[in-house]
Amino acid sequence: MEIFAAIFSIAIALTIGAMSPGPSFVMVARTALAVSRKDGLTAALGMGVGGVLFATIALLGLLTLLTAVPVLYISLKVLGGVYLIYLGYKIWQDSAQPVTLNPTEQQTQQNPVWYSFFLGLTTQISNPKTAVVYTSVFASLLPSNVPAFAVIALPIVVFIIEAGWYSLVALTLSATTPRSRYLASKKWLDRTAGTILSLLGAKLIFEANNP
């Protein structure tokens, strides 16, 4: 029973963490609004897979490695920060481009749906703090002897939480009313999203230089 209570507690902690606004939320929200519901859901799946990767690495002892080799963690934060700044710049750059809602035109103009999956995955894994959060939560709440089934179950739980939450975000923000409001203010909303992502990237780089 102890391990089931631990998994439940971990699920609660990670759900709260996933719901806190960050670069992942900004990216999925904008994809659902600016592209399509399908792309938003695909990006959410990318978030889920990225969470599974981090959870698996965390279970394999990433915290021990990052503690033993601090320069690795610093390098990961800098690279993640640079990627978020680049992503923010691209969103800002494209902010003035109109968005078509005609299904036929949209199919020919938008990127392939796998691109949204890739964007979700890379946005998730661009922030190494996610892996550290997973590792810290696992270390705090798991018993000393973790059964094999828990090692398999935890990445599945992480996928359900990450993909489930961001799918909810995509479904909500791709509805007619939020989308129409977005289109009315697309330029400035996109620039706001791009600025937020760039600031989050700069924060990662700053933290890497000032641990």
Backbone as a printed PyTorch tensor [residue, N CA C, xyz], in Angstrom:
tensor([[[  0.8220,  -1.2140,   0.0000],
         [  0.0000,   0.0000,   0.0000],
         [  0.8540,   1.2610,   0.0000]],

        [[  2.0490,   1.1620,   0.5850],
         [  2.9200,   2.3330,   0.6530],
         [  3.2770,   2.8550,  -0.7280]],

        [[  3.5610,   1.9610,  -1.6500],
         [  3.9770,   2.3920,  -2.9790],
         [  2.8170,   3.0380,  -3.7350]],

        [[  1.5990,   2.5490,  -3.5280],
         [  0.4390,   3.1440,  -4.1960],
         [  0.1760,   4.5540,  -3.6570]],

        [[  0.3450,   4.7300,  -2.3390],
         [  0.1920,   6.0600,  -1.7440],
         [  1.2650,   7.0060,  -2.2850]],

        [[  2.4730,   6.4740,  -2.4660],
         [  3.5660,   7.2930,  -2.9920],
         [  3.2760,   7.7210,  -4.4300]],

        [[  2.8060,   6.7960,  -5.2600],
         [  2.4960,   7.1200,  -6.6610],
         [  1.3720,   8.1570,  -6.7330]],

        [[  0.3820,   8.0060,  -5.8640],
         [ -0.7250,   8.9650,  -5.8310],
         [ -0.2180,  10.3490,  -5.4400]],

        [[  0.6410,  10.4050,  -4.4280],
         [  1.1970,  11.6910,  -3.9830],
         [  2.0450,  12.3210,  -5.0780]],

        [[  2.8170,  11.5050,  -5.7770],
         [  3.6340,  12.0030,  -6.8860],
         [  2.7440,  12.5670,  -7.9920]],

        [[  1.6550,  11.8620,  -8.2850],
         [  0.7280,  12.3190,  -9.3250],
         [  0.1420,  13.6840,  -8.9700]],

        [[ -0.2260,  13.8840,  -7.7080],
         [ -0.7760,  15.1710,  -7.2710],
         [  0.2690,  16.2730,  -7.4300]],

        [[  1.4930,  15.9950,  -6.9730],
         [  2.5580,  16.9960,  -7.0370],
         [  2.8810,  17.3840,  -8.4810]],

        [[  2.9680,  16.3860,  -9.3600],
         [  3.3080,  16.6630, -10.7570],
         [  2.1620,  17.3450, -11.5030]],

        [[  0.9310,  17.0430, -11.1300],
         [ -0.2180,  17.7150, -11.7450],
         [ -0.2030,  19.2020, -11.4320]],

        [[  0.0710,  19.5210, -10.1690],
         [  0.1560,  20.9310,  -9.7790],
         [  1.2840,  21.6180, -10.5440]],

        [[  2.4100,  20.9160, -10.6720],
         [  3.5330,  21.4800, -11.4110],
         [  3.2150,  21.7060, -12.8740]],

        [[  2.5150,  20.7480, -13.5010],
         [  2.1680,  20.8770, -14.9180],
         [  1.2080,  22.0380, -15.1540]],

        [[  0.3400,  22.3100, -14.1960],
         [ -0.6670,  23.3560, -14.3620],
         [ -0.1100,  24.7600, -14.1590]],

        [[  1.0880,  24.8640, -13.5960],
         [  1.6670,  26.1970, -13.4050],
         [  2.1500,  26.7310, -14.7510]],

        [[  1.8400,  27.9940, -15.0720],
         [  2.1960,  28.5560, -16.3870],
         [  3.7010,  28.5430, -16.6330]],

        [[  4.0790,  28.2740, -17.8650],
         [  5.4820,  28.2260, -18.2560],
         [  5.5800,  28.1650, -19.7620]],

        [[  6.7650,  27.9090, -20.2920],
         [  6.9340,  27.8810, -21.7450],
         [  6.0870,  26.8190, -22.4270]],

        [[  5.8770,  25.6840, -21.7720],
         [  5.0650,  24.6230, -22.3680],
         [  3.6250,  25.0860, -22.5640]],

        [[  3.0790,  25.7550, -21.5500],
         [  1.7120,  26.2560, -21.6430],
         [  1.5920,  27.2750, -22.7760]],

        [[  2.5590,  28.1870, -22.8430],
         [  2.5220,  29.2240, -23.8800],
         [  2.5330,  28.5910, -25.2620]],

        [[  3.4050,  27.5960, -25.4630],
         [  3.5420,  26.9830, -26.7800],
         [  2.2710,  26.2370, -27.1920]],

        [[  1.7190,  25.4150, -26.2810],
         [  0.5120,  24.6520, -26.6110],
         [ -0.6660,  25.5920, -26.8430]],

        [[ -0.7950,  26.6080, -25.9930],
         [ -1.9010,  27.5530, -26.1320],
         [ -1.8490,  28.2520, -27.4800]],

        [[ -0.6710,  28.7240, -27.8550],
         [ -0.5560,  29.4310, -29.1310],
         [ -0.7890,  28.4940, -30.3060]],

        [[ -0.3020,  27.2590, -30.2250],
         [ -0.5090,  26.2990, -31.3100],
         [ -1.9940,  26.0120, -31.5040]],

        [[ -2.7090,  25.8120, -30.3950],
         [ -4.1450,  25.5350, -30.4870],
         [ -4.9110,  26.7240, -31.0580]],

        [[ -4.5050,  27.9290, -30.6860],
         [ -5.1900,  29.1310, -31.1480],
         [ -4.8360,  29.4790, -32.5850]],

        [[ -3.5450,  29.4390, -32.9030],
         [ -3.0830,  29.9580, -34.1840],
         [ -3.1350,  28.9330, -35.3070]],

        [[ -3.0330,  27.6500, -34.9760],
         [ -2.9820,  26.6350, -36.0300],
         [ -4.2900,  25.8470, -36.0630]],

        [[ -4.4500,  24.8890, -35.1580],
         [ -5.6820,  24.0990, -35.1460],
         [ -5.7580,  23.2920, -33.8660]],

        [[ -6.9430,  22.7740, -33.5920],
         [ -7.1210,  21.9020, -32.4250],
         [ -6.2780,  20.6410, -32.5630]],

        [[ -6.2270,  20.0950, -33.7760],
         [ -5.4470,  18.8810, -34.0150],
         [ -3.9700,  19.1120, -33.7010]],

        [[ -3.4400,  20.2520, -34.1400],
         [ -2.0340,  20.5550, -33.8730],
         [ -1.7920,  20.7910, -32.3880]],

        [[ -2.7490,  21.4330, -31.7250],
         [ -2.6240,  21.6370, -30.2870],
         [ -2.5820,  20.3150, -29.5360]],

        [[ -3.4500,  19.3770, -29.9320],
         [ -3.4590,  18.0610, -29.2930],
         [ -2.1820,  17.2870, -29.6030]],

        [[ -1.6700,  17.4390, -30.8290],
         [ -0.4280,  16.7650, -31.1920],
         [  0.7450,  17.3240, -30.3840]],

        [[  0.7490,  18.6490, -30.1860],
         [  1.7840,  19.2610, -29.3420],
         [  1.6760,  18.7490, -27.9110]],

        [[  0.4380,  18.5390, -27.4380],
         [  0.2400,  17.9980, -26.0960],
         [  0.8270,  16.5910, -25.9710]],

        [[  0.6980,  15.7960, -27.0370],
         [  1.3140,  14.4650, -27.0300],
         [  2.8390,  14.5840, -26.9500]],

        [[  3.3930,  15.5760, -27.6590],
         [  4.8300,  15.8160, -27.5720],
         [  5.2470,  16.1600, -26.1550]],

        [[  4.4220,  16.9430, -25.4680],
         [  4.6910,  17.2670, -24.0720],
         [  4.6960,  16.0010, -23.2110]],

        [[  3.7350,  15.1160, -23.4910],
         [  3.6550,  13.8780, -22.7350],
         [  4.8750,  13.0000, -22.9400]],

        [[  5.3170,  12.8790, -24.1830],
         [  6.5100,  12.0590, -24.4780],
         [  7.7520,  12.6800, -23.8420]],

        [[  7.8570,  14.0120, -23.8980],
         [  8.9790,  14.6790, -23.2450],
         [  8.9810,  14.4340, -21.7500]],

        [[  7.7980,  14.4440, -21.1470],
         [  7.6970,  14.1470, -19.7230],
         [  8.1290,  12.7300, -19.4030]],

        [[  7.7730,  11.7850, -20.2700],
         [  8.1750,  10.3930, -20.0710],
         [  9.7000,  10.2560, -20.1350]],

        [[ 10.3150,  10.9540, -21.0920],
         [ 11.7720,  10.9110, -21.2090],
         [ 12.4330,  11.4210, -19.9360]],

        [[ 11.9550,  12.5570, -19.4440],
         [ 12.5280,  13.1260, -18.2330],
         [ 12.2680,  12.2380, -17.0180]],

        [[ 11.0710,  11.6760, -16.9360],
         [ 10.7440,  10.8110, -15.8080],
         [ 11.6190,   9.5620, -15.8080]],

        [[ 11.8290,   8.9960, -16.9910],
         [ 12.6700,   7.8010, -17.1030],
         [ 14.1070,   8.1170, -16.7100]],

        [[ 14.6190,   9.2460, -17.2070],
         [ 15.9800,   9.6540, -16.8590],
         [ 16.0890,   9.9130, -15.3590]],

        [[ 15.0490,  10.5430, -14.7970],
         [ 15.0610,  10.8250, -13.3660],
         [ 15.1190,   9.5310, -12.5540]],

        [[ 14.3440,   8.5430, -12.9720],
         [ 14.3500,   7.2600, -12.2660],
         [ 15.6910,   6.5500, -12.3790]],

        [[ 16.4270,   6.8610, -13.4390],
         [ 17.7380,   6.2340, -13.6420],
         [ 18.8620,   6.9740, -12.9170]],

        [[ 18.5040,   8.0470, -12.2230],
         [ 19.4980,   8.7040, -11.3880],
         [ 20.1150,   9.9570, -11.9650]],

        [[ 19.3220,  10.7710, -12.6690],
         [ 19.8760,  11.9890, -13.2480],
         [ 20.3920,  12.9370, -12.1720]],

        [[ 19.6830,  13.0230, -11.0400],
         [ 20.0930,  13.9580, -10.0010],
         [ 21.5040,  13.6480,  -9.5120]],

        [[ 21.8190,  12.3730,  -9.3810],
         [ 23.1650,  11.9860,  -8.9550],
         [ 24.2050,  12.4450,  -9.9730]],

        [[ 23.8790,  12.2730, -11.2500],
         [ 24.8060,  12.6680, -12.3120],
         [ 24.9980,  14.1800, -12.3350]],

        [[ 23.9060,  14.9420, -12.2300],
         [ 24.0040,  16.3950, -12.2820],
         [ 24.7420,  16.9360, -11.0650]],

        [[ 24.5970,  16.2680,  -9.9420],
         [ 25.3220,  16.6820,  -8.7410],
         [ 26.8130,  16.4020,  -8.8910]],

        [[ 27.1270,  15.2650,  -9.4840],
         [ 28.5360,  14.8880,  -9.6610],
         [ 29.2130,  15.7210, -10.7470]],

        [[ 28.4550,  16.1380, -11.7520],
         [ 29.0210,  16.9130, -12.8770],
         [ 28.2050,  18.1980, -13.0350]],

        [[ 28.4490,  19.2140, -12.1930],
         [ 27.6490,  20.4470, -12.2450],
         [ 27.6760,  21.1320, -13.6040]],

        [[ 28.8120,  21.0350, -14.3180],
         [ 28.9070,  21.7190, -15.6110],
         [ 27.8870,  21.1670, -16.6030]],

        [[ 27.4790,  19.9050, -16.4310],
         [ 26.4740,  19.3150, -17.3230],
         [ 25.1400,  20.0150, -17.1450]],

        [[ 24.7590,  20.2320, -15.9070],
         [ 23.4900,  20.9050, -15.6280],
         [ 23.5270,  22.3370, -16.1540]],

        [[ 24.6580,  23.0240, -15.9310],
         [ 24.7980,  24.4000, -16.4210],
         [ 24.6790,  24.4370, -17.9440]],

        [[ 25.3350,  23.4830, -18.6080],
         [ 25.2850,  23.4360, -20.0780],
         [ 23.8680,  23.1920, -20.5680]],

        [[ 23.1420,  22.2890, -19.8980],
         [ 21.7670,  21.9920, -20.2940],
         [ 20.8780,  23.2200, -20.1270]],

        [[ 21.0740,  23.9730, -19.0580],
         [ 20.2610,  25.1660, -18.8350],
         [ 20.5560,  26.2300, -19.8980]],

        [[ 21.8170,  26.4030, -20.2450],
         [ 22.1690,  27.3900, -21.2630],
         [ 21.5680,  27.0050, -22.6120]],

        [[ 21.7140,  25.7330, -22.9940],
         [ 21.1650,  25.2740, -24.2670],
         [ 19.6430,  25.4130, -24.2890]],

        [[ 19.0000,  25.0500, -23.1870],
         [ 17.5460,  25.1970, -23.0960],
         [ 17.1300,  26.6520, -23.1900]],

        [[ 17.8790,  27.5410, -22.5300],
         [ 17.5750,  28.9650, -22.5830],
         [ 17.7140,  29.5230, -23.9850]],

        [[ 18.7760,  29.1190, -24.6710],
         [ 18.9920,  29.5790, -26.0510],
         [ 17.8370,  29.1210, -26.9480]],

        [[ 17.3890,  27.8770, -26.7630],
         [ 16.2940,  27.3640, -27.5890],
         [ 15.0050,  28.1530, -27.3460]],

        [[ 14.7030,  28.4610, -26.0810],
         [ 13.4810,  29.1990, -25.7770],
         [ 13.5440,  30.6170, -26.3470]],

        [[ 14.7180,  31.2360, -26.2880],
         [ 14.8700,  32.5760, -26.8780],
         [ 14.6510,  32.5120, -28.3900]],

        [[ 15.2030,  31.4820, -29.0240],
         [ 15.0100,  31.3150, -30.4690],
         [ 13.5290,  31.1050, -30.7990]],

        [[ 12.8640,  30.2760, -30.0000],
         [ 11.4470,  30.0110, -30.2280],
         [ 10.6350,  31.2920, -30.0550]],

        [[ 10.9540,  32.0770, -29.0280],
         [ 10.2690,  33.3470, -28.8100],
         [ 10.4920,  34.3060, -29.9590]],

        [[ 11.7060,  34.3400, -30.4830],
         [ 12.0210,  35.2060, -31.6250],
         [ 11.2010,  34.8050, -32.8590]],

        [[ 11.0930,  33.4940, -33.1100],
         [ 10.3310,  33.0250, -34.2760],
         [  8.8560,  33.4010, -34.1530]],

        [[  8.2990,  33.2750, -32.9510],
         [  6.8980,  33.6310, -32.7440],
         [  6.7050,  35.1300, -32.9620]],

        [[  7.6220,  35.9330, -32.4260],
         [  7.5650,  37.3900, -32.6310],
         [  7.6610,  37.7240, -34.1220]],

        [[  8.5810,  37.0610, -34.8000],
         [  8.8130,  37.3160, -36.2240],
         [  7.5740,  37.0150, -37.0510]],

        [[  6.8340,  35.9780, -36.6790],
         [  5.6570,  35.5570, -37.4470],
         [  4.3700,  36.2160, -36.9590]],

        [[  4.4770,  37.1190, -35.9870],
         [  3.2700,  37.6710, -35.3570],
         [  2.3950,  38.4530, -36.3290]],

        [[  2.9960,  39.0570, -37.3480],
         [  2.2220,  39.8880, -38.2790],
         [  1.5780,  39.0810, -39.3970]],

        [[  1.9220,  37.7940, -39.5000],
         [  1.3620,  36.9680, -40.5690],
         [ -0.0750,  36.5810, -40.2410]],

        [[ -0.9900,  36.7200, -41.1980],
         [ -2.3950,  36.3750, -40.9410],
         [ -2.5880,  34.8770, -40.7920]],

        [[ -3.6560,  34.5110, -40.0880],
         [ -4.0130,  33.1040, -39.9090],
         [ -5.3150,  32.8380, -40.6280]],

        [[ -5.3390,  31.8250, -41.4880],
         [ -6.5700,  31.4520, -42.1770],
         [ -7.2790,  30.3420, -41.4230]],

        [[ -8.6060,  30.4390, -41.3660],
         [ -9.3890,  29.4080, -40.6940],
         [-10.1420,  28.5450, -41.6910]],

        [[ -9.8980,  28.7750, -42.9960],
         [-10.5180,  27.9360, -44.0140],
         [ -9.8360,  26.5830, -44.0060]],

        [[-10.5500,  25.4810, -43.7350],
         [ -9.9030,  24.1800, -43.5950],
         [ -9.0560,  23.7890, -44.7940]],

        [[ -9.5190,  24.0780, -46.0290],
         [ -8.7620,  23.6900, -47.2190],
         [ -7.4600,  24.4730, -47.3210]],

        [[ -7.5540,  25.8150, -47.1460],
         [ -6.3610,  26.6400, -47.2170],
         [ -5.4050,  26.3070, -46.0880]],

        [[ -5.9590,  26.0410, -44.8990],
         [ -5.1260,  25.7740, -43.7400],
         [ -4.2950,  24.5180, -43.9550]],

        [[ -4.8660,  23.5250, -44.5760],
         [ -4.1690,  22.2660, -44.7940],
         [ -2.9340,  22.4570, -45.6750]],

        [[ -2.9930,  23.4010, -46.6120],
         [ -1.8680,  23.6000, -47.5140],
         [ -0.8370,  24.5620, -46.9470]],

        [[ -1.2280,  25.4360, -46.0030],
         [ -0.3240,  26.4620, -45.5220],
         [  0.3950,  26.0760, -44.2350]],

        [[ -0.1980,  25.3110, -43.3680],
         [  0.4150,  25.0340, -42.0850],
         [  1.4710,  23.9430, -42.2040]],

        [[  2.3340,  23.8820, -41.1960],
         [  3.3550,  22.8520, -41.1570],
         [  2.7140,  21.4830, -40.9850]],

        [[  3.4140,  20.3930, -41.3610],
         [  2.8820,  19.0490, -41.1190],
         [  2.5940,  18.8550, -39.6340]],

        [[  1.6350,  17.9880, -39.3400],
         [  1.2050,  17.8370, -37.9570],
         [  2.3330,  17.3030, -37.0760]],

        [[  3.2680,  16.5500, -37.6710],
         [  4.3830,  16.0480, -36.8660],
         [  5.2480,  17.1800, -36.3470]],

        [[  5.2090,  18.3310, -37.0390],
         [  6.0040,  19.4650, -36.5830],
         [  5.5030,  19.9610, -35.2310]],

        [[  4.1910,  19.9410, -35.0370],
         [  3.6290,  20.3550, -33.7510],
         [  4.0500,  19.3930, -32.6440]],

        [[  4.1040,  18.0980, -32.9800],
         [  4.5870,  17.1090, -32.0050],
         [  6.0420,  17.4050, -31.6420]],

        [[  6.8580,  17.6590, -32.6610],
         [  8.2770,  17.9550, -32.4420],
         [  8.4390,  19.2290, -31.6200]],

        [[  7.6210,  20.2460, -31.9040],
         [  7.6910,  21.5000, -31.1740],
         [  7.3240,  21.2850, -29.7100]],

        [[  6.2920,  20.4830, -29.4640],
         [  5.9190,  20.1740, -28.0850],
         [  7.0100,  19.4150, -27.3550]],

        [[  7.5840,  18.4290, -28.0280],
         [  8.6420,  17.6160, -27.4200],
         [  9.8620,  18.4650, -27.0900]],

        [[ 10.3210,  19.2680, -28.0580],
         [ 11.5370,  20.0520, -27.8290],
         [ 11.3210,  21.1640, -26.8010]],

        [[ 10.1130,  21.7220, -26.7640],
         [  9.8270,  22.7300, -25.7420],
         [  9.8660,  22.1050, -24.3520]],

        [[  9.3380,  20.9050, -24.2370],
         [  9.3440,  20.2170, -22.9420],
         [ 10.7580,  19.9050, -22.4900]],

        [[ 11.5620,  19.3540, -23.3760],
         [ 12.8950,  18.9190, -22.9630],
         [ 13.9180,  20.0540, -22.9830]],

        [[ 13.5090,  21.2560, -23.4070],
         [ 14.4490,  22.3780, -23.4090],
         [ 14.7010,  22.9060, -22.0050]],

        [[ 13.8620,  22.5100, -21.0570],
         [ 14.0060,  22.9990, -19.6900],
         [ 14.4520,  21.8560, -18.7790]],

        [[ 15.7490,  21.7590, -18.4700],
         [ 16.2330,  20.6560, -17.6310],
         [ 15.7090,  20.7150, -16.2070]],

        [[ 15.1440,  21.8750, -15.8120],
         [ 14.5740,  21.9580, -14.4670],
         [ 13.4310,  20.9640, -14.2910]],

        [[ 12.7640,  20.6210, -15.3990],
         [ 11.6840,  19.6430, -15.3250],
         [ 12.2150,  18.3080, -14.8260]],

        [[ 13.3620,  17.8910, -15.3630],
         [ 13.9630,  16.6230, -14.9370],
         [ 14.3560,  16.6730, -13.4750]],

        [[ 14.8710,  17.8170, -13.0360],
         [ 15.2720,  17.9480, -11.6380],
         [ 14.0400,  17.9140, -10.7220]],

        [[ 12.9440,  18.5440, -11.1760],
         [ 11.7050,  18.5040, -10.3980],
         [ 11.2250,  17.0600, -10.2540]],

        [[ 11.2060,  16.3220, -11.3820],
         [ 10.8040,  14.9230, -11.3240],
         [ 11.6860,  14.1510, -10.3590]],

        [[ 12.9970,  14.3500, -10.4730],
         [ 13.9300,  13.6150,  -9.6300],
         [ 13.7120,  13.9410,  -8.1600]],

        [[ 13.5150,  15.2230,  -7.8640],
         [ 13.3120,  15.6360,  -6.4780],
         [ 12.0250,  15.0540,  -5.9040]],

        [[ 10.9550,  15.1020,  -6.7070],
         [  9.6710,  14.5540,  -6.2460],
         [  9.7840,  13.0530,  -6.0270]],

        [[ 10.4170,  12.3530,  -6.9750],
         [ 10.5890,  10.9120,  -6.8300],
         [ 11.4060,  10.5820,  -5.5810]],

        [[ 12.5110,  11.3160,  -5.3990],
         [ 13.3880,  11.0500,  -4.2600],
         [ 12.6840,  11.3280,  -2.9390]],

        [[ 11.8040,  12.3330,  -2.9320],
         [ 11.1250,  12.7140,  -1.6950],
         [  9.9920,  11.7660,  -1.3250]],

        [[  9.3020,  11.2410,  -2.3220],
         [  8.0600,  10.5120,  -2.0510],
         [  8.1400,   9.0020,  -2.2540]],

        [[  9.1260,   8.5310,  -3.0170],
         [  9.2290,   7.0850,  -3.2300],
         [  9.9290,   6.4160,  -2.0580]],

        [[  9.5220,   5.1870,  -1.7260],
         [ 10.2410,   4.4380,  -0.6830],
         [ 11.6290,   4.0460,  -1.1720]],

        [[ 12.4690,   3.6210,  -0.2450],
         [ 13.8500,   3.2770,  -0.6050],
         [ 13.9170,   2.0980,  -1.5720]],

        [[ 13.0240,   1.1490,  -1.4210],
         [ 12.9770,  -0.0070,  -2.3180],
         [ 11.7930,   0.1380,  -3.2670]],

        [[ 12.0780,   0.5370,  -4.4910],
         [ 11.0130,   0.7660,  -5.4710],
         [ 10.7810,  -0.5130,  -6.2630]],

        [[  9.5680,  -1.0610,  -6.2320],
         [  9.2840,  -2.2790,  -7.0000],
         [  9.3330,  -2.0170,  -8.4990]],

        [[  9.5600,  -3.0710,  -9.2660],
         [  9.7290,  -2.9430, -10.7130],
         [  8.4880,  -2.3500, -11.3780]],

        [[  7.3090,  -2.7270, -10.8980],
         [  6.0940,  -2.2370, -11.5550],
         [  5.9650,  -0.7280, -11.4070]],

        [[  6.5050,  -0.1660, -10.3100],
         [  6.4330,   1.2770, -10.1050],
         [  7.3290,   2.0080, -11.0900]],

        [[  8.4640,   1.4020, -11.4350],
         [  9.3790,   2.0010, -12.4090],
         [  8.7030,   2.0960, -13.7720]],

        [[  7.8220,   1.1290, -14.0590],
         [  7.0660,   1.1530, -15.3200],
         [  5.8570,   2.0740, -15.2120]],

        [[  5.2140,   2.0700, -14.0440],
         [  3.9760,   2.8270, -13.8780],
         [  4.2080,   4.3340, -13.8420]],

        [[  5.3000,   4.7690, -13.2360],
         [  5.5110,   6.2070, -13.0670],
         [  5.6290,   6.9670, -14.3940]],

        [[  6.4130,   6.4950, -15.3790],
         [  6.4190,   7.2010, -16.6690],
         [  5.0410,   7.2530, -17.3240]],

        [[  4.2410,   6.1960, -17.1370],
         [  2.8820,   6.1960, -17.6880],
         [  2.0380,   7.2640, -17.0040]],

        [[  2.1660,   7.3610, -15.6780],
         [  1.4410,   8.3840, -14.9260],
         [  1.8530,   9.7730, -15.3970]],

        [[  3.1530,   9.9640, -15.6070],
         [  3.6600,  11.2520, -16.0760],
         [  3.0680,  11.5880, -17.4430]],

        [[  3.0250,  10.6140, -18.3440],
         [  2.4600,  10.8590, -19.6740],
         [  0.9960,  11.2700, -19.5810]],

        [[  0.2350,  10.5740, -18.7590],
         [ -1.1870,  10.8930, -18.6070],
         [ -1.3630,  12.3090, -18.0780]],

        [[ -0.5390,  12.6970, -17.1070],
         [ -0.6480,  14.0350, -16.5180],
         [ -0.2670,  15.1060, -17.5340]],

        [[  0.9050,  14.9500, -18.1440],
         [  1.3970,  15.9810, -19.0610],
         [  0.5180,  16.0760, -20.3190]],

        [[  0.3010,  14.9470, -20.9810],
         [ -0.5000,  14.9610, -22.2060],
         [ -1.9530,  15.3270, -21.8930]],

        [[ -2.4730,  14.8450, -20.7560],
         [ -3.8530,  15.1350, -20.3940],
         [ -4.0880,  16.6100, -20.1230]],

        [[ -3.2030,  17.2180, -19.3380],
         [ -3.3750,  18.6400, -19.0240],
         [ -3.2650,  19.5040, -20.2740]],

        [[ -2.2500,  19.2730, -21.0790],
         [ -2.0590,  20.1190, -22.2560],
         [ -3.0980,  19.8280, -23.3430]],

        [[ -3.6520,  18.6300, -23.3650],
         [ -4.7710,  18.3610, -24.2660],
         [ -5.9860,  19.1780, -23.8460]],

        [[ -6.1980,  19.2790, -22.5380],
         [ -7.3000,  20.1050, -22.0270],
         [ -7.0960,  21.5690, -22.4180]],

        [[ -5.8430,  22.0390, -22.3120],
         [ -5.5270,  23.4060, -22.7200],
         [ -5.8330,  23.5960, -24.2090]],

        [[ -5.3960,  22.6240, -25.0260],
         [ -5.6080,  22.7220, -26.4730],
         [ -7.0900,  22.6980, -26.8250]],

        [[ -7.8560,  21.8250, -26.1980],
         [ -9.2850,  21.7280, -26.4770],
         [-10.0110,  23.0070, -26.0750]],

        [[ -9.6280,  23.5670, -24.9460],
         [-10.2950,  24.7780, -24.4620],
         [ -9.9920,  25.9760, -25.3410]],

        [[ -8.7300,  26.1530, -25.6860],
         [ -8.3210,  27.3580, -26.4100],
         [ -8.5360,  27.2700, -27.9110]],

        [[ -8.8710,  26.0850, -28.4070],
         [ -9.1760,  25.9830, -29.8360],
         [-10.6740,  26.1380, -30.1000]],

        [[-11.4550,  26.3900, -29.0550],
         [-12.8860,  26.6280, -29.2260],
         [-13.1210,  27.9570, -29.9400]],

        [[-14.3180,  28.1470, -30.4530],
         [-14.6240,  29.2890, -31.3170],
         [-14.3730,  30.6350, -30.6470]],

        [[-14.8790,  30.8270, -29.4430],
         [-14.7590,  32.1350, -28.7900],
         [-13.3170,  32.5100, -28.4830]],

        [[-12.5440,  31.6280, -27.8200],
         [-11.1340,  31.9980, -27.5900],
         [-10.3770,  32.2490, -28.8840]],

        [[-10.6590,  31.4550, -29.9190],
         [ -9.9370,  31.6280, -31.1790],
         [-10.2840,  32.9590, -31.8330]],

        [[-11.5530,  33.3250, -31.8270],
         [-11.9420,  34.5880, -32.4520],
         [-11.3120,  35.7730, -31.7180]],

        [[-11.2200,  35.6670, -30.4040],
         [-10.5740,  36.7360, -29.6360],
         [ -9.0780,  36.7830, -29.9430]],

        [[ -8.4900,  35.6140, -30.1200],
         [ -7.0680,  35.5760, -30.4600],
         [ -6.8170,  36.2400, -31.8200]],

        [[ -7.6530,  35.9070, -32.8150],
         [ -7.4650,  36.4520, -34.1540],
         [ -7.5930,  37.9780, -34.1600]],

        [[ -8.4600,  38.4700, -33.2880],
         [ -8.6610,  39.9180, -33.2310],
         [ -7.4350,  40.6470, -32.6810]],

        [[ -6.6260,  39.9310, -31.8980],
         [ -5.4520,  40.5650, -31.2860],
         [ -4.1940,  39.7480, -31.5340]],

        [[ -4.1500,  39.0380, -32.6630],
         [ -3.0720,  38.0860, -32.9110],
         [ -1.6800,  38.7020, -32.8030]],

        [[ -1.4860,  39.8410, -33.4300],
         [ -0.1420,  40.4280, -33.4920],
         [  0.4270,  40.6460, -32.1010]],

        [[ -0.3620,  41.2720, -31.2260],
         [  0.1610,  41.6240, -29.9110],
         [  0.1750,  40.4350, -28.9720]],

        [[ -0.7670,  39.5090, -29.1300],
         [ -0.7360,  38.3030, -28.3030],
         [  0.4680,  37.4440, -28.6520]],

        [[  0.7660,  37.3310, -29.9550],
         [  1.9360,  36.5630, -30.3770],
         [  3.2240,  37.2130, -29.8680]],

        [[  3.2720,  38.5340, -29.9430],
         [  4.4680,  39.2090, -29.4640],
         [  4.6180,  39.0630, -27.9490]],

        [[  3.4890,  39.0520, -27.2610],
         [  3.5410,  38.8230, -25.8150],
         [  4.0480,  37.4220, -25.5180]],

        [[  3.5180,  36.4190, -26.2600],
         [  3.9570,  35.0340, -26.0600],
         [  5.4350,  34.8830, -26.3840]],

        [[  5.8690,  35.5030, -27.4980],
         [  7.2760,  35.4290, -27.8660],
         [  8.1710,  36.0680, -26.8200]],

        [[  7.7190,  37.2050, -26.2730],
         [  8.5030,  37.8790, -25.2320],
         [  8.6020,  37.0260, -23.9810]],

        [[  7.4880,  36.4030, -23.5850],
         [  7.4930,  35.5570, -22.3890],
         [  8.4520,  34.3880, -22.5600]],

        [[  8.3990,  33.7280, -23.7100],
         [  9.3020,  32.6050, -23.9530],
         [ 10.7620,  33.0660, -23.9300]],

        [[ 11.0490,  34.2010, -24.5410],
         [ 12.4180,  34.7060, -24.5600],
         [ 12.8920,  35.0690, -23.1560]],

        [[ 12.0100,  35.6670, -22.3530],
         [ 12.3700,  36.0030, -20.9790],
         [ 12.6180,  34.7480, -20.1460]],

        [[ 11.7970,  33.7140, -20.3710],
         [ 12.0190,  32.4580, -19.6600],
         [ 13.3540,  31.8300, -20.0640]],

        [[ 13.6850,  31.9460, -21.3560],
         [ 14.9760,  31.4450, -21.8120],
         [ 16.1240,  32.2190, -21.1900]],

        [[ 15.9830,  33.5570, -21.1400],
         [ 17.0220,  34.3920, -20.5200],
         [ 17.1620,  34.0600, -19.0350]],

        [[ 16.0430,  33.7610, -18.3860],
         [ 16.0750,  33.3820, -16.9650],
         [ 16.8700,  32.0930, -16.7730]],

        [[ 16.6780,  31.1320, -17.6560],
         [ 17.4490,  29.8910, -17.5610],
         [ 18.9450,  30.1550, -17.6910]],

        [[ 19.3110,  30.9910, -18.6640],
         [ 20.7280,  31.2960, -18.8730],
         [ 21.2890,  32.0450, -17.6670]],

        [[ 20.5090,  32.9790, -17.1320],
         [ 20.9500,  33.7420, -15.9560],
         [ 21.1620,  32.8030, -14.7670]],

        [[ 20.2220,  31.8830, -14.5730],
         [ 20.3560,  30.9360, -13.4640],
         [ 21.5680,  30.0290, -13.6550]],

        [[ 21.8880,  29.6950, -14.9070],
         [ 23.0520,  28.8510, -15.1650],
         [ 24.3500,  29.5760, -14.7830]],

        [[ 24.3700,  30.9020, -15.0120],
         [ 25.5650,  31.6750, -14.6850],
         [ 25.6140,  32.1090, -13.2350]],

        [[ 24.4620,  32.0080, -12.5660],
         [ 24.3870,  32.4000, -11.1520],
         [ 23.6810,  31.3080, -10.3590]],

        [[ 24.2980,  30.1340, -10.2340],
         [ 23.6360,  29.0050,  -9.5670],
         [ 23.3460,  29.3090,  -8.1000]]])
